[in-house]
Amino acid sequence: MVCTESGCMAVEAKWTEPAYETVGDWLTRSSKGAKGKRNRQDVLSGWLSLLEPTRTLTIDDVKGITYQTVHRAASACRIGTPPQFSYLQFVSDGVVSMHQKRLADLHTLRAVLGNPKSFPFRLIEVDIEPTAEFGQLAQLPKDRDTASKVKEALVARSLFHFRGMQIHDVP
């Protein structure tokens, strides 16, 4: 989240992660039984209430949208200043492109909201190339020792080469 007196931008950033499940799938899957499902419905209702200044929303309106997209957009509305939502997608060789999926989710949610001009959505794609240093770190086990090595590398060295960026405003 980047918030100032004049606005709040929620940012969802991804690189190699696959798409999250849809709201419909997320609501029906819970390891905590009926109580967990009810909690998820309550959470979703809270997100929808934050998004409602544009129009009244129901769970059916967002069932086919990735739940994390709905969550992040609602987060932008929480502060009360003009909201913005940016999906930051890192792209690199050998990683499956999520361009179409991310844009489709953003388009669908904006349409459900009534395409409000006062709530811009964008997909920002940053083309990166991992360095050899990153490759070495990626091979290490995920533990405290590795965490300290990653912190050290972030301060002292470059882990990526940035090759370019494209910004796609979602109409």
Buried (B, 14 or more C-beta within 10 A) or exposed (E): EEBEEEBBBBBBEBBEEEBBBBBBEBBEEBEEEEEEBEEBEEBBEEBBEBBEEBEEBEEEBBBBBBBBBBBBBBBBBBBEBBBBBBBBBBBBEEBEEBBEBBBBBBBBBBEBBEEBEEBBBBBBBBBBEBBEBBEEBEEEEEEEEBEEBBEEBEEEEEBBEEEEEEEBEBE
